[in-house]
Amino acid sequence: MLKDNGIDFFEMAAQGIQLVISEIQIKYISSALADDELVIQSVSLESGAAYGLLSQTILRGEETLTTAQVKFVCTDKLGRPRRFDQKLKNLFRPA
């Protein structure tokens, strides 16, 4: 999701911006195998000034292997909450 939108995770971290998972709910449906090509679909469900909630689906072709809801927070390099910058705010705004 980040890379597809021109955001480099490591560059963001070097600037003192971190995205940290605070909660995750996962439903396992089926196993992936070593050579499988997987697609992870992410949809923003909710966002605030410094947090987001994503729905994620892991697919092998048309088959859903796993679904998850992932809540994350934006922090500075010391782990303190910080607001999203405008680019992240736009990215995580629910459709």
C-alpha positions, 0 to 999 in steps of 0.5 A: 500500500505504501510503496504502491503510492510512492511512499518509502517505508525506510525513508519515512523511518529515517524522517522519524515517522513510524507506523506501528501495529497496535491491534490485529485480528486474523482469520486463517482460512487456508495455507500458502505454499512456498512458491505461491504468488500471493496478493495482499489487498488493503482497504482503509476502513477508518482513520484518525489524526494518528491511527488507521484501521485496515481490512486486509485479504491475502489471496492466492489467485481467486482463493482467499487464504487469510483475512485481517483487520489491522489497527496501527498508529503513527509515532515519532522515533521515540514511540510517541504518537504523532499526527499523519502528515498530509500524504499519509492522511490522504492515503489512509482516508477511507474510500 
